[in-house]
Amino acid sequence: MKTKVLSLFALAALAVSLVGCKSPGIAPGVLRLGVSSGAAYSLLKYPQAAPAVRASAEIICSEANGTNLAPAAIYAAVNAYGQQTPESTLIVNSALGLYTLVWNGYGVDAVNNSPNLKLYLTATCDGLHDALGGVPITPASPMTLRSAPVNKNWPHVNFPQ
């Protein structure tokens, strides 16, 4: 749990450092990559969350086609879906947290920059879909996981001195 929280804080710190004051210093493609890599890692760890994340991704995509792109409205729409699990909530809220950082980067100009924000929310949606692309809906059999070879000495990292 402590590792998850620290990695989320590290991701948030990275995103904060990339977001400027007047406009975000992060491209929609970078946001998509951040969402997809974070969600893909989480879905590999918690494959049982895939159905709820898939449903939340559809809600986010439909909100991206709407007119109210405020993070509060998107969180409310996602929270209205009653089948969330704790793991899916963590995954979806992390993805929406990156979008919220972009929204906050626009500041008071957020409402006037609706077309730009639509790109970022669509990138969030696409990132979740990218992550879901390789995740089966049902978790792998425990027997399959036990039979996988594990190399406890991996990886060997040698840094130049």
N, C-alpha and C positions, 0 to 999 in steps of 0.2 A: 504494500500500500504506500509506504513511504517513497519507494522508487517511482511509483506512478505519479504521485503528487509532485515530486522533484522534477520529473520529466515534463509534466504539464507546465510547471513554472518556468522551466528553461525554454519551452516552446513559446510561452507567452512573452518572456523577456526578449526573445529573438524577434517576435512579431512587433513588439513595442518599439524596438530599435529600428525596425524597417518602416514604421509609419511616421510620416512627417506631421507638421502642425496644420498646414492648409490643405494638403492633399496627400493621399497615401504614397509612400515611396515604394510600394510593393505592387507588382503587376498582377492582374487576375490569374495569369498562368502560374505564378509562384504561389498564390493563395490556393489554387487548385492542387498543386503538388503537395503543399503542406497538409491540406485536408486529406488528400488521398493516402499519403504515406502514414499519417497518424492514425487514420481510421483503419487502414489495411493492417497495420501492426496490431491494433486493438482487436480487430475482428479475428485475427489469427489466434490471439490469446483467448478471446471469448466468442467462439463461433455461434453460440446459442443466441447472441444478440443480433445476428444478421437479419431475421425477419422484422424486428422492430426498427432497426436502422434503415432497412429498405423502405418501410412505410414512412418513416420520418423524412427520408430523402425525397420521397414523392411530395410530401407536404411542403418541404422547402422549395422544391422546383415549382410547385403551383404558386407559392407565395412570390417567387421571382417574377412571375408573369403578372402579378398584381400591381397595385399603385402604392400601397403602404409598405415600404421597405424597411421600416424601423425595426431594429432588433427585438424590441419588446413585443411587437405584433407577431413576429416570426416565432419567438419563444412561446407565446401564448397559443399559437396554432399547433405547434409541435406538442406542447403539454396537454392539449385537448385530446390527443390520441391516448387512449387509456391502456394500451398494451405495452408500455415502456417497461424495461427491466433496468435495474441499477447500472448494468454494463452498457446498455444502449443509451441510457441517459448520459453517461460519462462520454461516450463516443460522439453523440450528436451535439452535446453542449460544448465540447472542445472544438468541434468544427464551427459551430455558430460563434464561439468566442473569437475565433480568428476574423470572422466577418464583422463582429462587433468592434474589433480594433480598427478595422478599415473605416467603419461608420464613424467612430469617434475621431479618426484622423481628419475627416471632413469638417468636424465641428459644427458650427452654426450653418455652414453651407451645405449640410447633408441633404436637406430637403430640395435645394436647388440643383443638386447633382444626381438626381434620380436615375438618369440614363447610365451614368458611370457606376452607381451602386448596383444597378440591375446586373451589370457585368460581373461584379464581385459575388453577388448572391447566386448567380448562375454558375460561377466557378466553384462555389461551395457545393452546390447541387451536383455538379459534374465530378467533383472530387470524391463525394460520397459514392456516386455510381461507379467511379473507377475502382474504389476500394472494394465494393461489393461484387465486382466482376469476377474475381477469383475465389470467392468464398462460397462454399456449399451451404445450402440452407440448413441441413442437418449436420450436427457435429460428427467428426470421425469416430470410428469405433475405438474403444480403449485398447483393444487387442492390436489394432494397427499402430497405435502410438507406442505401445510397449515393444513392438517388434522393430521399430526404427533404430538403426545404429546410432549410437551417441559417442562422439569423440570428446572426452573430457579435457583433452589437451588443446583443444581448438579455441581460439585462434592464437597462433604464436605471432606476436607483434614485436618486431625489432626496430627500435628507433635509432637513427644515426646519432653518433656521439660526438 
